[in-house]
């Protein structure tokens, strides 16, 4: 009888003690995050590595080697964008696996930011500052409490998902971290555009970040760790998406093509009578 009771207790408490099990690190020697925009574009958004980060469609981050800052080793974080002919240095990211924390250092030489603390337990809190965090944004700056930890299944297997809320904020949404992945809206979420989304993905079930301005489609090391199958199915079945591969796609409907390099525009004949033709010349500026 005692053995039966002991077995029953183990079966009952098993799922509750699972969050305290082994830690799955986020960063490896190779790290690549892909995003798609969850909004209807009115024109191309060109990445220029400014903070906050507006560039959602076709945006991705990847790490490119290590560097040492203030005696600490960081991975160099590069931002890439489908409309950008060059890569941008976005900042530096590091992980302390012993404390289960991930930090970010921007290029402004401001203090290091604690992005994730996967050692937190329900009831613990941390202060989070969003560069865009006023009352009408998706997240507001304030003290966030870890309300719950749940087990979710991703490409790499079961992982802990941390659900944080700002109880004193007027209308902030739930901030979710996934162990070994990060936040689904933006890996460097305090520097994001921090806006609600209104695109094609609102019917995707799962995390509330399907209502965010941008959505993580994939995170991979040498192989995929995270894959959003719902956004993938929407993208391949909708002609509004420029689909490059299973991780890399973006919305092009309602986008307005722009001639960024046009420096001279003329109409022929001038004055026009019934019909006109466009002529433009791209002037190149040569380095002195």
Residue frames as qw, qx, qy, qz and C-alpha x, y, z in Angstrom:
[[0.000, 0.886, 0.463, 0.000, 0.00, 0.00, 0.00],
 [0.323, -0.780, 0.103, 0.526, 2.87, 2.37, 0.85],
 [0.410, -0.113, 0.594, 0.683, 4.52, 1.74, -2.55],
 [0.204, 0.627, 0.662, 0.356, 1.27, 2.56, -4.35],
 [0.144, -0.934, -0.256, 0.202, 0.89, 5.85, -2.45],
 [0.407, -0.580, 0.321, 0.629, 4.50, 6.82, -3.18],
 [0.360, 0.181, 0.676, 0.617, 4.03, 6.14, -6.91],
 [0.069, 0.816, 0.556, 0.144, 0.85, 8.21, -6.91],
 [0.267, -0.866, -0.039, 0.421, 2.68, 11.14, -5.30],
 [0.414, -0.310, 0.500, 0.695, 5.46, 11.01, -7.89],
 [0.258, 0.449, 0.698, 0.495, 3.00, 10.99, -10.76],
 [0.068, -0.889, -0.451, 0.048, 1.04, 13.86, -9.23],
 [0.258, -0.874, 0.070, 0.407, 3.91, 16.25, -8.52],
 [0.694, 0.035, 0.441, 0.568, 6.04, 15.37, -11.54],
 [0.340, 0.695, 0.360, 0.522, 4.73, 18.13, -13.88],
 [0.263, -0.958, -0.102, -0.053, 5.01, 20.69, -11.06],
 [0.584, -0.650, 0.303, 0.380, 8.72, 20.09, -10.44],
 [0.755, 0.402, 0.330, 0.400, 9.60, 19.97, -14.15],
 [0.219, 0.944, -0.006, 0.245, 10.38, 23.73, -14.37],
 [0.436, -0.814, 0.383, 0.022, 13.24, 23.21, -11.87],
 [0.928, 0.057, 0.277, 0.241, 14.97, 20.68, -14.13],
 [0.627, -0.108, 0.296, 0.713, 17.99, 21.19, -16.39],
 [0.142, 0.798, 0.016, -0.586, 18.59, 24.57, -17.99],
 [0.698, 0.429, 0.430, 0.380, 18.68, 24.82, -21.79],
 [0.278, -0.485, 0.114, 0.821, 21.05, 27.64, -22.82],
 [0.478, 0.794, 0.232, -0.297, 20.07, 30.11, -25.52],
 [0.283, 0.856, -0.371, -0.222, 23.38, 31.01, -27.15],
 [0.916, -0.013, 0.306, 0.259, 25.66, 28.71, -29.10],
 [0.430, -0.310, 0.401, 0.747, 28.54, 29.31, -31.49],
 [0.016, -0.220, -0.593, -0.774, 25.92, 29.86, -34.23],
 [0.119, 0.526, 0.653, -0.532, 22.72, 31.84, -33.53],
 [0.030, -0.096, -0.490, -0.866, 20.18, 33.09, -36.07],
 [0.232, 0.497, 0.655, -0.520, 16.77, 34.64, -35.40],
 [0.050, 0.231, 0.600, 0.765, 14.29, 35.30, -38.26],
 [0.182, 0.451, 0.533, -0.692, 11.23, 37.57, -38.09],
 [0.111, 0.445, 0.644, 0.612, 8.23, 38.47, -40.21],
 [0.119, -0.059, 0.166, -0.977, 6.12, 41.60, -39.93],
 [0.014, -0.490, -0.865, 0.109, 2.62, 41.31, -38.48],
 [0.128, 0.658, 0.211, -0.711, 1.19, 44.46, -40.06],
 [0.599, 0.665, 0.406, 0.186, 0.08, 45.86, -43.41],
 [0.483, -0.289, 0.146, 0.814, 3.00, 47.83, -44.87],
 [0.315, 0.894, 0.237, -0.212, 2.55, 51.21, -46.54],
 [0.413, 0.838, -0.352, 0.059, 6.09, 51.30, -47.84],
 [0.833, 0.127, -0.428, 0.328, 9.41, 49.56, -47.42],
 [0.516, -0.847, 0.123, -0.027, 11.05, 49.92, -44.02],
 [0.654, 0.549, -0.402, 0.331, 14.77, 50.30, -44.48],
 [0.794, -0.507, -0.201, 0.269, 16.95, 49.11, -41.65],
 [0.303, 0.777, -0.259, 0.487, 19.38, 51.64, -40.27],
 [0.649, -0.099, -0.599, 0.459, 20.15, 50.09, -36.89],
 [0.159, -0.485, 0.202, -0.836, 18.54, 52.85, -34.92],
 [0.209, -0.290, -0.854, 0.379, 17.00, 52.31, -31.50],
 [0.706, -0.010, 0.658, -0.262, 14.17, 51.51, -31.04],
 [0.181, -0.133, 0.852, 0.474, 14.12, 48.88, -33.75],
 [0.586, 0.384, 0.136, -0.701, 11.34, 49.41, -36.32],
 [0.405, 0.423, -0.670, -0.456, 12.54, 46.97, -38.93],
 [0.712, -0.067, 0.600, -0.360, 10.27, 43.94, -38.85],
 [0.870, 0.432, 0.104, -0.213, 9.67, 42.63, -42.36],
 [0.830, 0.459, -0.222, 0.226, 12.45, 40.36, -43.52],
 [0.118, -0.811, 0.468, -0.330, 14.54, 41.23, -40.47],
 [0.938, -0.176, -0.278, 0.112, 16.90, 38.82, -38.80],
 [0.296, -0.838, 0.448, -0.098, 19.63, 38.81, -36.19],
 [0.949, 0.086, -0.246, 0.176, 22.71, 36.64, -36.15],
 [0.529, -0.781, 0.266, 0.199, 25.83, 36.47, -34.03],
 [0.725, 0.628, -0.174, 0.223, 29.21, 36.88, -35.69],
 [0.597, 0.300, -0.471, 0.576, 32.11, 36.01, -33.43],
 [0.576, -0.669, -0.382, 0.274, 33.06, 37.19, -29.95],
 [0.255, 0.656, -0.185, 0.686, 34.48, 40.34, -28.43],
 [0.521, -0.372, -0.560, 0.525, 35.51, 41.48, -24.96],
 [0.082, -0.703, -0.095, -0.700, 33.94, 44.55, -23.35],
 [0.416, -0.657, 0.319, -0.542, 34.77, 45.63, -19.80],
 [0.160, -0.391, 0.881, -0.214, 36.36, 42.27, -19.15],
 [0.669, 0.190, 0.620, -0.363, 33.28, 40.30, -20.25],
 [0.149, -0.093, 0.812, 0.556, 32.98, 38.16, -23.38],
 [0.546, 0.471, 0.302, -0.623, 30.05, 39.00, -25.65],
 [0.517, 0.295, 0.699, 0.396, 28.82, 37.66, -28.95],
 [0.031, 0.250, -0.221, -0.942, 28.65, 40.33, -31.65],
 [0.398, 0.531, 0.716, -0.217, 24.99, 40.77, -32.66],
 [0.058, -0.117, 0.493, 0.860, 24.35, 41.73, -36.29],
 [0.496, 0.527, 0.490, -0.487, 21.04, 42.89, -37.73],
 [0.148, -0.035, 0.716, 0.682, 20.18, 42.15, -41.34],
 [0.451, 0.518, 0.392, -0.612, 17.17, 43.26, -43.37],
 [0.641, 0.379, 0.619, 0.251, 15.80, 42.24, -46.75],
 [0.341, 0.909, 0.192, 0.144, 15.91, 45.85, -48.02],
 [0.301, -0.892, 0.296, 0.162, 19.34, 46.62, -46.59],
 [0.761, 0.559, -0.317, 0.095, 22.44, 46.11, -48.75],
 [0.332, 0.467, -0.658, 0.488, 24.67, 45.88, -45.68],
 [0.648, -0.430, -0.608, 0.159, 24.66, 44.35, -42.20],
 [0.166, -0.786, 0.143, -0.578, 24.40, 46.55, -39.12],
 [0.367, 0.056, -0.748, 0.550, 26.12, 46.16, -35.79],
 [0.471, -0.640, -0.387, -0.468, 23.14, 46.09, -33.44],
 [0.473, -0.726, 0.331, -0.375, 24.94, 45.40, -30.18],
 [0.301, 0.365, -0.857, 0.206, 26.47, 42.66, -28.04],
 [0.820, -0.331, -0.072, -0.461, 24.85, 39.75, -26.23],
 [0.230, 0.371, -0.857, 0.274, 26.15, 37.34, -23.62],
 [0.809, -0.359, -0.305, -0.351, 24.81, 34.49, -21.51],
 [0.131, -0.469, 0.759, -0.433, 25.77, 33.46, -17.99],
 [0.672, -0.102, -0.669, -0.299, 24.69, 29.83, -17.93],
 [0.334, -0.063, -0.779, 0.527, 25.49, 29.45, -14.21],
 [0.146, 0.259, 0.448, -0.843, 23.00, 32.17, -13.24],
 [0.288, 0.501, 0.796, 0.182, 20.72, 31.46, -16.25],
 [0.088, 0.835, 0.195, -0.508, 20.79, 35.10, -17.35],
 [0.576, 0.413, 0.393, 0.586, 21.19, 36.77, -20.76],
 [0.177, -0.735, -0.099, 0.647, 22.51, 40.34, -21.09],
 [0.536, 0.667, 0.330, 0.398, 22.58, 42.91, -23.90],
 [0.335, -0.569, 0.039, 0.750, 24.96, 45.82, -24.43],
 [0.497, 0.817, 0.294, -0.006, 23.93, 48.42, -27.02],
 [0.650, 0.315, 0.088, 0.686, 26.28, 50.50, -29.18],
 [0.084, -0.878, -0.094, -0.463, 25.43, 53.68, -27.24],
 [0.407, 0.251, -0.618, 0.624, 27.70, 52.68, -24.35],
 [0.556, -0.493, 0.088, -0.663, 24.72, 52.78, -21.98],
 [0.423, -0.378, 0.759, -0.320, 24.60, 50.34, -19.03],
 [0.166, 0.052, -0.960, -0.222, 24.26, 46.64, -19.77],
 [0.656, -0.113, -0.005, -0.747, 20.63, 45.44, -19.89],
 [0.303, -0.055, 0.935, -0.179, 19.39, 42.22, -18.29],
 [0.465, 0.063, -0.518, -0.715, 17.19, 40.67, -20.97],
 [0.822, -0.191, -0.440, -0.307, 16.29, 37.31, -19.44],
 [0.194, -0.446, 0.748, -0.451, 16.53, 35.72, -16.02],
 [0.745, -0.043, -0.563, -0.356, 15.55, 32.08, -16.33],
 [0.341, -0.001, -0.808, 0.480, 16.34, 31.45, -12.67],
 [0.357, -0.196, 0.181, -0.895, 13.23, 33.40, -11.63],
 [0.073, -0.275, -0.949, 0.136, 10.47, 31.66, -9.72],
 [0.188, -0.679, -0.547, -0.452, 6.75, 32.63, -9.63],
 [0.429, -0.845, -0.276, 0.159, 6.41, 35.76, -7.52],
 [0.548, -0.314, 0.150, 0.761, 9.86, 37.09, -8.39],
 [0.305, 0.916, 0.243, -0.095, 10.11, 40.45, -10.18],
 [0.558, -0.136, 0.226, 0.787, 12.47, 42.59, -12.24],
 [0.177, 0.778, 0.097, -0.595, 12.36, 46.14, -13.57],
 [0.561, 0.260, 0.591, 0.518, 12.12, 46.38, -17.38],
 [0.097, 0.687, 0.005, -0.720, 12.50, 49.59, -19.37],
 [0.597, 0.481, 0.561, 0.312, 11.18, 49.77, -22.94],
 [0.264, -0.115, 0.200, 0.936, 12.55, 52.51, -25.16],
 [0.378, -0.219, -0.337, -0.834, 9.00, 52.90, -26.50],
 [0.291, -0.233, -0.896, 0.240, 6.85, 52.11, -23.49],
 [0.256, -0.072, 0.176, -0.948, 4.07, 54.67, -23.13],
 [0.534, 0.131, 0.613, -0.567, 0.44, 53.85, -22.35],
 [0.754, 0.470, 0.022, -0.458, -0.53, 53.14, -25.96],
 [0.334, 0.522, -0.771, -0.148, 2.33, 50.72, -26.69],
 [0.810, -0.075, -0.550, -0.188, 2.18, 46.93, -26.38],
 [0.714, -0.309, -0.460, 0.429, 4.45, 46.84, -23.34],
 [0.142, -0.927, 0.048, -0.344, 4.99, 49.54, -20.74],
 [0.393, 0.409, -0.618, 0.544, 8.03, 50.14, -18.59],
 [0.613, -0.565, 0.153, -0.531, 7.69, 49.02, -14.99],
 [0.282, -0.375, 0.851, -0.237, 8.16, 46.16, -12.54],
 [0.738, 0.113, -0.496, -0.444, 7.28, 42.81, -14.07],
 [0.579, -0.327, 0.661, -0.347, 6.31, 39.86, -11.90],
 [0.268, 0.155, -0.910, -0.277, 6.69, 36.26, -12.97],
 [0.684, -0.118, 0.168, -0.700, 3.13, 35.01, -12.63],
 [0.926, 0.001, 0.335, -0.175, 3.59, 31.48, -13.94],
 [0.009, -0.502, 0.793, 0.345, 5.86, 28.99, -15.69],
 [0.870, 0.241, 0.257, -0.346, 4.39, 26.54, -18.19],
 [0.488, -0.223, 0.745, 0.396, 5.85, 23.80, -20.32],
 [0.615, 0.643, -0.010, -0.456, 5.51, 24.33, -24.08],
 [0.795, 0.043, 0.516, 0.316, 6.63, 22.18, -26.99],
 [0.263, 0.826, -0.266, -0.421, 8.85, 23.78, -29.62],
 [0.750, 0.523, -0.391, -0.102, 10.98, 22.34, -32.42],
 [0.260, 0.507, -0.755, 0.326, 13.74, 21.37, -29.98],
 [0.470, -0.244, -0.832, 0.161, 11.31, 19.71, -27.53],
 [0.404, -0.803, -0.437, -0.035, 9.62, 20.75, -24.26],
 [0.365, 0.270, -0.246, 0.857, 10.79, 24.05, -22.82],
 [0.194, -0.594, -0.564, 0.539, 9.77, 26.34, -19.97],
 [0.105, 0.617, 0.315, 0.713, 7.77, 29.44, -20.90],
 [0.264, -0.320, -0.479, 0.773, 7.87, 32.34, -18.44],
 [0.028, -0.734, -0.516, -0.440, 4.78, 34.59, -18.24],
 [0.330, -0.239, -0.329, 0.852, 5.53, 38.04, -16.80],
 [0.021, -0.789, -0.495, -0.362, 3.10, 40.90, -16.17],
 [0.173, 0.182, -0.265, 0.931, 3.37, 44.48, -14.97],
 [0.204, -0.590, -0.770, 0.132, 0.63, 44.68, -12.36],
 [0.138, -0.654, -0.256, 0.698, 1.05, 48.42, -11.82],
 [0.101, -0.089, 0.499, 0.856, 0.99, 49.31, -15.54],
 [0.482, 0.286, 0.161, -0.812, -2.17, 50.75, -17.04],
 [0.842, 0.372, 0.095, -0.378, -2.52, 48.38, -19.99],
 [0.067, 0.590, -0.778, -0.203, 0.68, 46.39, -20.58],
 [0.898, 0.121, -0.283, -0.315, 0.43, 42.93, -22.14],
 [0.885, -0.374, 0.272, 0.057, 1.94, 39.66, -20.97],
 [0.232, 0.757, -0.602, -0.102, 5.66, 39.38, -21.68],
 [0.984, -0.061, 0.149, -0.080, 6.68, 35.81, -22.52],
 [0.029, 0.689, -0.714, -0.119, 10.14, 34.28, -22.48],
 [0.986, 0.078, -0.085, -0.119, 10.84, 30.81, -23.85],
 [0.590, -0.606, 0.496, 0.196, 13.87, 29.09, -22.40],
 [0.602, -0.105, 0.615, 0.499, 16.59, 28.56, -25.06],
 [0.364, 0.596, 0.548, 0.461, 14.74, 30.89, -27.48],
 [0.132, -0.081, -0.117, 0.981, 13.86, 34.25, -25.90],
 [0.357, 0.497, 0.394, -0.686, 10.88, 36.47, -26.69],
 [0.530, 0.397, 0.701, 0.264, 8.81, 35.71, -29.79],
 [0.248, 0.934, 0.239, -0.095, 8.26, 39.36, -30.66],
 [0.381, 0.820, -0.338, 0.262, 11.91, 40.43, -30.57],
 [0.810, -0.065, -0.411, 0.414, 14.94, 38.78, -29.06],
 [0.307, -0.010, -0.284, 0.908, 16.11, 42.24, -27.88],
 [0.101, -0.689, -0.697, -0.172, 12.58, 43.15, -26.80],
 [0.227, -0.738, -0.281, 0.570, 13.31, 46.39, -24.83],
 [0.127, -0.430, 0.357, 0.819, 14.64, 47.92, -28.09],
 [0.269, 0.376, 0.820, 0.338, 11.75, 46.77, -30.30],
 [0.113, -0.343, -0.325, -0.874, 9.18, 48.97, -32.03],
 [0.009, 0.202, 0.766, -0.610, 6.88, 47.80, -29.20],
 [0.445, 0.134, -0.108, -0.879, 3.64, 48.06, -31.15],
 [0.676, 0.175, 0.650, -0.300, 0.58, 45.83, -31.54],
 [0.123, -0.111, 0.787, 0.594, 0.27, 43.93, -34.80],
 [0.585, 0.450, 0.349, -0.577, -2.65, 43.87, -37.20],
 [0.219, 0.450, -0.698, -0.513, -1.69, 41.56, -40.02],
 [0.714, 0.101, -0.550, -0.421, -2.41, 38.07, -41.29],
 [0.451, 0.144, -0.841, 0.263, -1.35, 36.12, -38.20],
 [0.377, -0.305, 0.394, -0.781, -3.95, 37.04, -35.59],
 [0.888, -0.075, -0.112, -0.440, -5.79, 33.74, -36.16],
 [0.603, 0.289, -0.705, 0.237, -2.68, 31.74, -35.27],
 [0.751, -0.619, -0.166, -0.160, -3.27, 30.07, -31.94],
 [0.772, 0.014, -0.326, 0.545, -0.67, 29.89, -29.22],
 [0.429, -0.327, -0.290, 0.790, 1.26, 32.72, -27.70],
 [0.100, 0.877, 0.352, -0.310, -0.18, 36.26, -27.46],
 [0.240, -0.557, 0.357, 0.711, 2.78, 37.57, -29.45],
 [0.334, 0.367, 0.727, 0.475, 0.85, 36.71, -32.61],
 [0.032, 0.919, 0.391, 0.036, -0.71, 40.11, -31.85],
 [0.429, -0.662, 0.145, 0.597, 2.69, 41.81, -31.80],
 [0.303, 0.823, -0.204, -0.435, 4.22, 44.05, -34.50],
 [0.478, 0.524, -0.687, -0.158, 6.62, 41.32, -35.58],
 [0.930, -0.215, 0.179, -0.238, 6.84, 37.56, -35.01],
 [0.236, -0.535, 0.797, 0.151, 9.72, 35.16, -34.62],
 [0.843, 0.295, -0.240, -0.380, 9.49, 32.60, -37.43],
 [0.929, 0.079, -0.300, 0.201, 12.63, 30.59, -36.65],
 [0.270, -0.833, 0.475, -0.087, 15.54, 30.40, -34.27],
 [0.973, 0.175, -0.128, 0.084, 18.39, 28.10, -35.12],
 [0.444, -0.683, 0.515, 0.265, 21.91, 27.09, -34.23],
 [0.062, -0.282, 0.847, 0.447, 23.27, 24.35, -36.50],
 [0.123, -0.360, -0.873, -0.304, 19.66, 23.13, -36.62],
 [0.321, -0.543, -0.230, -0.742, 16.23, 24.66, -35.91],
 [0.106, -0.065, -0.760, 0.638, 15.41, 25.21, -32.26],
 [0.293, 0.498, 0.507, -0.639, 12.16, 27.10, -32.84],
 [0.026, 0.109, 0.689, 0.716, 9.81, 27.06, -35.84],
 [0.401, 0.319, 0.381, -0.769, 6.42, 28.82, -36.15],
 [0.244, 0.175, 0.889, 0.346, 4.41, 26.42, -38.31],
 [0.223, 0.744, 0.582, -0.241, 1.27, 28.60, -38.29],
 [0.103, 0.818, -0.141, -0.548, 2.89, 31.71, -39.76],
 [0.204, -0.286, 0.799, 0.488, 4.64, 29.43, -42.27],
 [0.283, 0.426, 0.851, 0.121, 1.30, 28.00, -43.45],
 [0.184, 0.857, 0.297, -0.379, -0.16, 31.51, -43.76],
 [0.064, -0.701, 0.409, 0.581, 2.84, 32.70, -45.77],
 [0.214, -0.128, 0.856, 0.453, 2.95, 29.83, -48.29],
 [0.205, 0.530, 0.818, 0.095, -0.81, 30.05, -48.95],
 [0.076, 0.897, 0.286, -0.328, -1.02, 33.83, -49.35],
 [0.639, 0.524, 0.197, 0.528, 0.23, 35.63, -52.45],
 [0.112, -0.973, 0.017, -0.203, 0.82, 38.74, -50.33],
 [0.646, -0.663, 0.328, 0.188, 4.06, 37.24, -49.03],
 [0.482, 0.699, -0.529, 0.000, 7.46, 37.34, -50.62],
 [0.912, -0.335, 0.221, -0.083, 8.43, 33.80, -49.64],
 [0.250, 0.728, -0.638, -0.025, 12.16, 33.01, -49.71],
 [0.450, 0.100, -0.882, 0.100, 12.24, 29.88, -47.54],
 [0.549, -0.504, -0.664, -0.064, 10.52, 28.32, -44.54],
 [0.467, -0.521, -0.374, 0.609, 12.02, 30.90, -42.14],
 [0.205, -0.322, 0.140, 0.914, 12.42, 33.95, -44.35],
 [0.091, 0.554, 0.679, 0.474, 9.27, 35.68, -45.69],
 [0.050, -0.345, -0.306, 0.886, 7.52, 39.02, -45.43],
 [0.315, 0.717, 0.596, -0.177, 4.29, 40.80, -46.35],
 [0.272, -0.063, 0.356, 0.892, 4.40, 42.90, -49.53],
 [0.024, 0.666, 0.668, 0.330, 0.69, 43.70, -50.02],
 [0.132, -0.955, -0.265, -0.003, -0.18, 47.40, -49.79],
 [0.573, -0.458, 0.165, 0.659, 3.52, 48.20, -49.92],
 [0.375, 0.917, 0.045, -0.128, 4.46, 51.23, -52.00],
 [0.811, 0.122, 0.116, 0.561, 7.56, 50.83, -54.10],
 [0.110, -0.959, 0.035, 0.258, 9.90, 53.76, -53.74],
 [0.726, 0.526, -0.082, 0.436, 12.72, 54.95, -55.96],
 [0.584, -0.733, -0.072, 0.341, 15.16, 55.76, -53.19],
 [0.590, -0.251, 0.289, 0.711, 18.02, 56.63, -55.54],
 [0.355, 0.710, 0.436, 0.424, 16.17, 58.99, -57.90],
 [0.348, -0.464, -0.121, 0.806, 17.87, 62.38, -57.87],
 [0.144, 0.295, -0.271, -0.905, 16.36, 63.88, -61.04],
 [0.384, 0.447, 0.806, -0.057, 12.89, 63.49, -62.54],
 [0.128, 0.319, -0.273, -0.898, 11.69, 64.96, -65.80],
 [0.587, 0.477, 0.598, -0.266, 8.58, 64.73, -67.98],
 [0.038, -0.299, 0.586, 0.752, 8.68, 64.47, -71.76],
 [0.333, 0.505, 0.098, 0.790, 7.30, 66.23, -73.70],
 [0.304, -0.568, -0.448, 0.620, 7.26, 69.31, -71.51],
 [0.541, -0.064, 0.488, -0.682, 4.65, 70.72, -71.35],
 [0.231, 0.069, 0.966, 0.096, 2.85, 67.38, -71.73],
 [0.536, 0.203, -0.147, -0.806, -0.03, 67.02, -74.15],
 [0.882, 0.026, -0.220, -0.416, -2.23, 63.88, -73.75],
 [0.968, -0.058, -0.187, 0.160, 0.72, 61.58, -73.03],
 [0.113, -0.868, 0.453, -0.168, 3.84, 61.82, -70.90],
 [0.888, 0.109, -0.394, 0.209, 6.84, 59.62, -70.35],
 [0.586, -0.796, 0.146, 0.044, 9.00, 59.35, -67.25],
 [0.702, 0.471, -0.351, 0.403, 12.76, 59.75, -67.36],
 [0.562, -0.815, 0.134, -0.037, 14.96, 59.56, -64.30],
 [0.584, 0.569, -0.473, 0.334, 18.68, 59.63, -63.78],
 [0.806, -0.556, -0.114, 0.167, 20.55, 58.08, -60.89],
 [0.254, 0.843, -0.352, 0.319, 23.46, 60.29, -59.97],
 [0.876, -0.219, -0.297, 0.311, 26.37, 58.61, -58.23],
 [0.196, -0.940, 0.242, -0.138, 28.39, 60.46, -55.68],
 [0.830, 0.252, -0.364, 0.338, 32.00, 59.44, -55.88],
 [0.659, -0.664, -0.112, 0.335, 34.22, 59.59, -52.85],
 [0.173, 0.958, -0.227, 0.040, 36.63, 62.45, -52.91]]
